Amino acid sequence: MSRDLFVKTEFQKYWVDKLESHKDLLQKHTEENDINSQFPYENINWLIQEGYTKMVLPKSFGGDGATAEDIIIFQETLGKIDSATALAIGWHMGVVGQVYEDKLWNQSLLDEFAKEILNGAVVNRAVSEADTGSPTRGARPSTNAKRCGESYKINGVKTFTSMSKRLTHFLVGAYIPEQEAMGFFLVPKEAVGLSIADNWNMVGMRATESHDLVLDDVIVHEKYLVEISKGPRGSKPNLWMLHIPAVYLGIAQAARDYAIDFANEYSPGSIEGVIADIPAVEHNIGNMELELTSARHYLYSVADLYMNPPITEERIDIEIGVAKSIVVNHAIKIIDIAMRIVGAKSLEMERPLQRYYRDVRAGLHNPPMDDVTLSKLAKKALNERK
């Protein structure tokens, strides 16, 4: 089932066509960036210049009022073109979309930061830590913020800070002892004591430069304590998080396209015609299509449920987790099948399949995690039968 069947509006069509028409530009440094673990600065700068990063602002703040459903379509398209670019910029899109849709900050801060975004600001949450993992699991971060008059002094180290060297702002999660709560502080990259540890060296998503963020006595005015919570973060359903599986769906689509093109063209001396004529290859292609179709349908059906209620918050929260799990695990299967079709040649570094294979594995470690989703499903099923 083609993604194009889910393109409903002229706004969506405009951006899908725009991204597709600039595919060569966006892929110009993909292989080099992956090999060198180098961030796609040119791509991000182009997206900012073209207005991609500000589209998620409501129209009242100068943006396009793009919905989470819009972003899922665009991120899938971008993921097919360049996975690192898509995953990196997706965090900005998801953060800004949620902050402004749910009005998580006070009005003056929303106004102030909207102006920053219109001038090219990009932001990401800095939440994970080496010892405590993701705060979505409820662990108290070791990063702390101590009150100092009208400001806070923040100390700690954050891991997996995607787009780290290109970000203009960080939403730093820190524990506030006197309030016994988790707070998020909006910190500009120029803050004294803030630095990036050049230590990102992963097998997958190498070009996202998700280095550690180091905070050494960083002073932030109390005004920029923008969010505070005494419970685990992520308790409220957040459709914007589906920008994550959308990227992995795009990677799977790219692998599928490559394998089919290969099957239509490759003609070894041992057969007449091309390998696409071999029943076993046709069977594998059919399996790829089945996995891709079911993953895409589930992802977009969840977006539709959210955009067209009624549905309970508990149910949509579960559905978002299931969508992420299904898409990522199906994407892994699709790329495995694609590599079986291409054969040993799929392992050649000159071919993109080996990069798709490495990048798609990262999806297993993006939130929400499979075990959390399975636990919610199990509890729901058990409670229904009581």
C-alpha positions as CSV (number, residue, x, y, z in Angstrom):
1,M,0.0,0.0,0.0
2,S,1.6,3.2,-1.1
3,R,2.1,6.1,1.3
4,D,0.6,8.4,-1.4
5,L,-2.8,6.9,-0.6
6,F,-2.6,8.6,2.8
7,V,-1.8,12.0,1.4
8,K,-5.0,13.9,2.0
9,T,-4.4,17.6,1.7
10,E,-2.7,20.0,-0.7
11,F,-0.3,21.0,2.1
12,Q,0.7,17.4,2.5
13,K,1.2,16.9,-1.2
14,Y,3.2,20.1,-1.5
15,W,5.8,19.0,1.1
16,V,5.9,15.4,0.0
17,D,6.6,16.5,-3.6
18,K,9.1,19.1,-2.4
19,L,11.1,16.6,-0.4
20,E,11.0,14.0,-3.2
21,S,12.1,16.6,-5.8
22,H,15.2,17.4,-3.6
23,K,16.2,13.8,-3.0
24,D,19.5,14.1,-4.8
25,L,20.4,17.2,-2.8
26,L,19.5,15.6,0.5
27,Q,21.4,12.3,-0.3
28,K,24.5,14.1,-1.6
29,H,26.5,13.4,1.5
30,T,24.6,10.4,3.0
31,E,27.2,7.7,2.5
32,E,30.1,10.0,3.5
33,N,28.3,11.2,6.7
34,D,27.5,7.6,7.7
35,I,31.1,6.4,7.2
36,N,32.6,9.4,9.1
37,S,29.8,9.7,11.7
38,Q,29.3,13.2,10.5
39,F,26.1,15.2,11.0
40,P,24.1,16.2,7.8
41,Y,24.5,20.0,8.5
42,E,23.6,20.9,4.9
43,N,20.3,19.0,5.0
44,I,19.2,20.6,8.3
45,N,20.2,24.1,7.1
46,W,18.1,23.5,3.9
47,L,15.1,22.3,5.9
48,I,15.3,25.4,8.1
49,Q,15.7,27.7,5.1
50,E,12.7,26.1,3.4
51,G,10.5,26.5,6.4
52,Y,10.2,22.8,7.5
53,T,11.2,23.4,11.1
54,K,8.7,26.2,11.7
55,M,5.7,24.5,10.1
56,V,4.7,22.9,13.4
57,L,4.1,26.2,15.0
58,P,0.4,27.2,15.1
59,K,-0.6,29.8,12.6
60,S,-1.2,32.3,15.4
61,F,2.5,32.0,16.2
62,G,3.7,32.4,12.5
63,G,3.8,28.8,11.5
64,D,1.7,26.6,9.2
65,G,-0.2,24.8,11.9
66,A,1.0,21.4,10.7
67,T,-0.6,18.5,12.6
68,A,1.0,15.4,14.0
69,E,-0.5,13.5,11.1
70,D,1.2,15.9,8.6
71,I,4.5,15.3,10.3
72,I,4.2,11.5,10.1
73,I,3.8,11.7,6.3
74,F,6.7,14.1,5.9
75,Q,9.0,12.2,8.3
76,E,8.3,8.9,6.4
77,T,9.2,10.7,3.2
78,L,12.3,12.1,4.7
79,G,13.2,8.8,6.3
80,K,13.2,7.1,2.9
81,I,15.6,9.8,1.6
82,D,18.0,10.2,4.5
83,S,17.4,8.4,7.8
84,A,19.8,10.4,10.0
85,T,18.4,13.7,8.7
86,A,14.9,12.5,9.4
87,L,15.4,11.1,12.8
88,A,17.5,14.1,13.9
89,I,15.0,16.8,12.8
90,G,12.1,14.7,13.9
91,W,12.9,15.3,17.5
92,H,12.6,19.1,17.0
93,M,9.3,18.6,15.1
94,G,7.9,16.4,17.9
95,V,9.0,18.6,20.7
96,V,7.7,21.9,19.2
97,G,4.5,20.2,18.0
98,Q,3.7,18.9,21.5
99,V,4.7,22.0,23.4
100,Y,2.5,24.3,21.3
101,E,-0.5,21.9,20.9
102,D,-0.7,21.1,24.6
103,K,0.5,24.6,25.6
104,L,3.0,23.1,28.0
105,W,4.6,26.5,28.7
106,N,3.2,29.9,29.8
107,Q,2.1,32.3,27.1
108,S,5.1,34.6,27.3
109,L,7.6,31.8,26.8
110,L,5.5,30.4,23.9
111,D,5.6,33.8,22.3
112,E,9.4,34.2,23.0
113,F,10.4,30.8,21.7
114,A,8.2,31.0,18.6
115,K,10.2,34.0,17.5
116,E,13.4,31.9,18.0
117,I,12.0,29.1,15.8
118,L,10.9,31.6,13.1
119,N,14.6,32.7,13.1
120,G,15.9,29.2,12.7
121,A,16.1,27.8,16.2
122,V,16.1,24.0,16.6
123,V,15.5,22.2,19.9
124,N,15.6,18.7,21.4
125,R,15.0,17.2,24.8
126,A,18.0,16.0,26.7
127,V,16.6,13.4,29.0
128,S,18.5,10.1,29.0
129,E,21.4,9.3,31.2
130,A,24.0,6.5,31.2
131,D,23.1,5.3,34.7
132,T,19.3,5.9,34.8
133,G,18.2,5.5,31.2
134,S,15.0,7.2,30.0
135,P,12.9,9.1,32.5
136,T,9.8,7.6,30.8
137,R,10.5,4.5,33.0
138,G,10.2,6.6,36.1
139,A,13.9,6.8,37.2
140,R,15.1,9.9,38.9
141,P,17.8,11.6,36.8
142,S,21.2,12.2,38.4
143,T,21.3,15.6,36.7
144,N,20.1,18.1,39.3
145,A,19.1,21.8,39.4
146,K,19.8,23.7,42.6
147,R,18.1,26.9,43.4
148,C,20.5,30.0,43.5
149,G,18.4,33.1,44.1
150,E,16.4,33.8,40.9
151,S,18.3,31.1,39.0
152,Y,19.1,27.4,39.0
153,K,22.5,25.8,38.8
154,I,22.4,22.6,36.7
155,N,25.0,19.8,36.8
156,G,24.9,16.5,35.0
157,V,25.5,14.6,31.8
158,K,22.8,13.6,29.2
159,T,23.2,10.9,26.7
160,F,21.7,10.3,23.2
161,T,21.4,14.1,22.5
162,S,20.6,13.8,18.8
163,M,21.6,16.7,16.6
164,S,23.8,17.9,19.5
165,K,26.2,20.2,17.7
166,R,23.5,21.7,15.5
167,L,20.9,22.4,18.2
168,T,20.4,26.0,19.3
169,H,18.5,25.0,22.5
170,F,18.3,22.1,24.8
171,L,15.3,21.1,26.9
172,V,17.3,19.7,29.8
173,G,15.5,17.3,32.3
174,A,16.8,17.7,35.8
175,Y,15.7,16.8,39.3
176,I,14.9,19.7,41.6
177,P,15.6,18.6,45.2
178,E,13.6,21.3,47.0
179,Q,10.5,20.6,45.0
180,E,11.1,16.8,44.8
181,A,10.1,17.0,41.1
182,M,11.5,16.7,37.6
183,G,11.9,19.9,35.7
184,F,12.7,20.8,32.2
185,F,14.9,23.9,31.6
186,L,15.2,25.6,28.2
187,V,19.0,26.1,27.9
188,P,20.6,27.9,24.9
189,K,23.8,26.4,23.4
190,E,25.8,29.5,24.4
191,A,25.2,28.9,28.1
192,V,28.4,29.0,30.1
193,G,29.3,25.5,31.3
194,L,27.4,23.7,28.6
195,S,29.6,21.5,26.3
196,I,29.2,18.6,23.9
197,A,31.3,15.5,24.5
198,D,32.5,14.2,21.1
199,N,31.8,10.6,21.8
200,W,29.0,9.3,19.5
201,N,30.3,6.1,17.9
202,M,27.4,3.7,17.2
203,V,26.8,1.1,14.5
204,G,23.4,2.7,13.5
205,M,22.3,6.2,13.0
206,R,25.9,7.3,13.0
207,A,25.3,10.6,11.3
208,T,22.9,11.9,14.0
209,E,25.8,12.9,16.2
210,S,23.9,12.0,19.4
211,H,26.8,13.0,21.6
212,D,26.6,13.4,25.4
213,L,25.5,16.8,26.7
214,V,27.7,18.0,29.6
215,L,26.3,20.6,32.1
216,D,28.9,22.0,34.5
217,D,27.4,24.6,36.8
218,V,25.1,25.9,34.1
219,I,23.1,28.9,35.4
220,V,19.5,29.2,34.1
221,H,17.1,31.9,35.2
222,E,14.0,30.6,36.9
223,K,11.9,31.9,34.0
224,Y,13.3,29.1,31.8
225,L,12.1,26.3,34.1
226,V,9.4,25.6,31.5
227,E,7.9,22.3,32.7
228,I,7.7,20.6,36.0
229,S,6.3,17.2,37.0
230,K,6.2,15.1,40.1
231,G,5.3,11.9,38.1
232,P,6.9,10.0,35.3
233,R,7.2,12.0,32.1
234,G,5.2,10.7,29.2
235,S,2.0,9.8,31.1
236,K,-0.2,11.8,28.7
237,P,-0.7,10.4,25.1
238,N,1.6,12.2,22.7
239,L,0.8,11.5,19.0
240,W,3.9,13.6,18.0
241,M,6.1,10.7,19.1
242,L,5.0,8.8,16.0
243,H,7.6,10.9,14.1
244,I,9.9,8.1,15.3
245,P,8.3,5.0,13.6
246,A,7.5,7.2,10.6
247,V,11.3,7.4,10.0
248,Y,11.8,3.7,10.2
249,L,8.9,3.1,7.9
250,G,10.6,5.3,5.4
251,I,13.8,3.3,5.8
252,A,11.9,0.1,5.2
253,Q,10.3,1.6,2.1
254,A,13.8,2.6,0.8
255,A,15.0,-1.0,1.3
256,R,12.0,-2.4,-0.4
257,D,12.4,-0.1,-3.4
258,Y,16.1,-1.0,-3.7
259,A,15.5,-4.8,-3.5
260,I,12.7,-4.6,-6.1
261,D,14.8,-2.5,-8.5
262,F,17.6,-5.0,-8.1
263,A,15.3,-8.0,-8.7
264,N,14.0,-6.4,-11.9
265,E,17.5,-5.7,-13.2
266,Y,19.8,-8.5,-11.9
267,S,20.3,-11.4,-14.4
268,P,23.0,-13.9,-13.3
269,G,24.4,-16.3,-15.9
270,S,22.7,-19.2,-14.2
271,I,19.2,-18.2,-15.2
272,E,17.3,-16.8,-18.2
273,G,15.8,-13.4,-17.5
274,V,16.0,-11.6,-14.2
275,I,15.7,-12.9,-10.6
276,A,12.3,-11.2,-10.3
277,D,11.0,-14.1,-12.4
278,I,12.1,-16.7,-9.8
279,P,9.1,-17.9,-7.7
280,A,11.1,-17.7,-4.4
281,V,12.1,-14.1,-5.1
282,E,8.5,-13.2,-6.0
283,H,7.4,-14.8,-2.7
284,N,9.9,-12.7,-0.8
285,I,8.7,-9.5,-2.5
286,G,5.1,-10.4,-1.6
287,N,6.2,-10.8,2.1
288,M,7.9,-7.4,2.0
289,E,4.7,-5.9,0.6
290,L,2.6,-7.6,3.3
291,E,4.8,-6.3,6.1
292,L,5.0,-2.8,4.7
293,T,1.2,-2.6,4.0
294,S,0.2,-3.7,7.5
295,A,2.8,-1.4,9.2
296,R,1.7,1.6,7.2
297,H,-2.0,0.9,7.7
298,Y,-1.5,0.6,11.5
299,L,0.5,3.7,11.8
300,Y,-1.9,5.9,9.9
301,S,-5.0,4.4,11.5
302,V,-3.7,5.4,14.9
303,A,-3.1,8.9,13.7
304,D,-6.7,8.9,12.3
305,L,-8.1,7.7,15.6
306,Y,-6.3,10.4,17.5
307,M,-7.3,13.2,15.1
308,N,-10.9,12.0,15.0
309,P,-12.0,11.0,18.5
310,P,-13.8,9.8,20.6
311,I,-11.2,7.5,22.1
312,T,-10.0,7.4,25.7
313,E,-6.5,8.7,26.6
314,E,-5.6,5.2,28.0
315,R,-6.5,3.5,24.7
316,I,-4.8,6.0,22.4
317,D,-1.6,5.8,24.6
318,I,-1.6,2.1,24.1
319,E,-2.2,2.4,20.4
320,I,0.7,4.8,19.9
321,G,3.0,2.3,21.6
322,V,1.7,-0.5,19.5
323,A,2.1,1.5,16.3
324,K,5.7,2.2,17.1
325,S,6.4,-1.4,18.0
326,I,4.7,-2.8,14.9
327,V,6.3,-0.4,12.5
328,V,9.9,-0.8,13.8
329,N,9.7,-4.6,14.0
330,H,8.1,-4.9,10.6
331,A,10.8,-2.6,9.2
332,I,13.5,-4.9,10.5
333,K,11.8,-7.8,8.8
334,I,11.4,-5.9,5.5
335,I,15.1,-5.0,5.4
336,D,16.0,-8.6,6.3
337,I,13.9,-9.9,3.4
338,A,15.3,-7.2,1.1
339,M,18.8,-8.3,1.9
340,R,17.9,-12.0,1.2
341,I,16.6,-10.9,-2.2
342,V,19.9,-9.0,-3.1
343,G,22.0,-11.8,-1.5
344,A,25.6,-11.4,-0.4
345,K,25.8,-8.2,-2.5
346,S,23.6,-6.6,0.2
347,L,26.6,-6.6,2.6
348,E,28.7,-4.5,0.2
349,M,29.6,-1.2,1.8
350,E,28.9,0.6,-1.5
351,R,25.2,-0.5,-1.3
352,P,22.7,1.3,1.0
353,L,21.1,-1.9,2.3
354,Q,23.8,-2.4,4.9
355,R,23.2,1.1,6.2
356,Y,19.4,0.5,6.3
357,Y,20.1,-2.7,8.2
358,R,22.2,-0.8,10.8
359,D,20.0,2.3,11.1
360,V,16.7,0.4,11.5
361,R,18.0,-1.4,14.6
362,A,18.2,2.0,16.4
363,G,14.4,2.0,16.4
364,L,14.2,-0.7,19.0
365,H,15.9,1.7,21.5
366,N,13.7,4.7,20.8
367,P,10.7,5.3,23.1
368,P,8.3,3.8,23.8
369,M,10.1,0.5,24.3
370,D,8.5,-2.8,23.3
371,D,8.5,-4.2,26.9
372,V,6.5,-1.2,28.1
373,T,4.0,-1.5,25.3
374,L,3.6,-5.3,25.9
375,S,3.1,-4.7,29.6
376,K,0.3,-2.1,28.9
377,L,-1.3,-4.5,26.5
378,A,-1.2,-7.4,29.0
379,K,-2.7,-5.3,31.8
380,K,-5.4,-4.0,29.6
381,A,-6.3,-7.6,28.5
382,L,-6.3,-8.9,32.1
383,N,-8.4,-6.1,33.4
384,E,-11.0,-6.5,30.6
385,R,-11.5,-10.2,31.5
386,K,-11.8,-9.7,35.2
